[in-house]
Amino acid sequence: MPIKVLLFDIDDTLYEEKQFIKSGFIKVAEFIEDKFKINKKDFYRILTDIFNRGSRENIFNLALKRANVAYEENIIHSMVKIYREHNPNIRLDKDVKSLLRKFKRSYSLGIKAGKII
């Protein structure tokens, strides 16, 4: 049976996941600037530094601690919500765009949203 459809995952397939992460960190840093009057560029640098050092859990907690911010748990929940629900500033790489155009000539294309069962 010939292949008729190509299905793509978004993270680290169509888009580099780090684009989404950085975009989310910018939105979280803007929230922190408004809430605690901490410069958003400084807080963004803290977030990216923690991420680049390999931390993947509790990044927001660690960043607030490093910025010497006393916070309640609802602040973390707000930060996570902002990060997850922000409108990401991401772009397809030119090679990915070219490949998708080529595939579109012969196949139906789709994006995987969540787990495939």
matplotlib code that plots the C-alpha trace (Angstrom):
import matplotlib.pyplot as plt

x = [0.0, 1.5, 2.1, -0.5, 0.0, 3.1, 2.6, 5.0, 5.7, 6.3, 9.0, 12.5, 11.0, 9.4, 10.6, 13.6, 12.1, 14.5, 12.6, 9.5, 11.4, 13.0, 9.7, 8.0, 10.8, 10.4, 6.7, 7.4, 10.1, 7.6, 5.2, 7.9, 8.9, 5.3, 4.7, 8.0, 9.7, 12.7, 14.1, 12.8, 16.1, 17.9, 15.2, 15.3, 19.1, 18.5, 16.0, 18.2, 21.2, 19.4, 18.1, 21.5, 23.1, 20.8, 18.0, 14.6, 12.6, 11.6, 13.3, 10.9, 11.4, 15.2, 15.0, 12.9, 15.3, 18.3, 16.6, 16.0, 12.2, 9.9, 7.0, 3.9, 3.1, 0.4, 3.1, 4.7, 1.3, 0.9, 4.4, 3.7, 0.4, 1.9, 4.7, 2.4, -0.3, 1.7, 1.5, 5.0, 7.4, 8.8, 9.8, 10.4, 13.9, 14.2, 15.3, 12.2, 10.0, 11.6, 11.1, 7.5, 6.8, 8.4, 6.4, 3.2, 3.4, 3.0, 1.5, -1.1, 0.7, -0.4, 0.9, 0.7, -1.1, -0.5, 0.0, -0.9, -2.7]
y = [0.0, 3.3, 6.1, 8.9, 11.0, 12.2, 13.2, 15.5, 16.2, 19.9, 19.9, 19.3, 18.1, 21.0, 23.6, 23.7, 23.3, 25.9, 28.5, 27.8, 27.7, 31.1, 32.6, 31.4, 32.6, 36.1, 36.1, 34.9, 37.5, 40.2, 39.0, 39.0, 42.5, 43.7, 41.8, 42.3, 45.2, 43.0, 43.9, 41.5, 41.2, 40.3, 37.7, 36.2, 35.8, 34.0, 31.6, 30.8, 30.4, 27.8, 26.1, 26.1, 24.5, 21.5, 22.1, 21.0, 21.0, 23.8, 26.4, 29.1, 28.3, 28.4, 31.7, 33.4, 32.2, 33.4, 36.8, 36.9, 37.1, 36.0, 34.3, 32.2, 29.0, 30.8, 32.8, 29.6, 28.4, 31.7, 31.5, 27.9, 29.0, 31.9, 29.7, 26.9, 29.2, 32.0, 32.6, 31.4, 33.4, 30.6, 30.1, 27.2, 26.8, 27.5, 23.9, 22.6, 25.0, 23.7, 20.1, 20.6, 22.2, 19.3, 16.7, 18.6, 17.8, 14.0, 13.6, 15.0, 16.5, 16.6, 17.7, 15.4, 17.0, 15.0, 11.2, 9.0, 5.8]
z = [0.0, -1.0, 1.5, 1.2, 4.3, 6.1, 9.7, 11.5, 15.2, 16.0, 18.7, 17.3, 14.0, 12.3, 14.7, 17.0, 20.5, 21.9, 19.8, 21.8, 25.1, 24.5, 23.3, 26.5, 28.7, 27.2, 28.1, 31.6, 32.1, 31.0, 33.6, 36.3, 35.3, 35.7, 39.0, 40.8, 38.9, 37.9, 34.5, 32.0, 30.2, 33.4, 34.4, 30.9, 31.2, 34.5, 32.9, 29.9, 32.1, 34.2, 31.1, 29.4, 32.5, 32.0, 34.4, 33.1, 36.3, 38.6, 36.4, 37.5, 41.2, 40.7, 38.7, 41.3, 44.0, 42.1, 41.6, 45.4, 44.9, 47.8, 46.1, 46.7, 44.8, 42.8, 41.1, 39.8, 38.5, 36.7, 35.2, 34.0, 32.5, 30.7, 29.3, 28.1, 26.7, 25.1, 21.4, 20.4, 18.2, 16.2, 12.6, 10.2, 9.0, 5.3, 4.6, 6.4, 4.4, 1.2, 2.2, 3.1, -0.2, -2.0, 0.1, -0.5, -4.2, -3.5, -0.1, 2.3, 5.2, 8.9, 12.3, 15.3, 18.2, 21.3, 21.4, 18.5, 19.5]

ax = plt.figure().add_subplot(projection="3d")
ax.plot(x, y, z, "-o")
ax.set_aspect("equal")
plt.show()
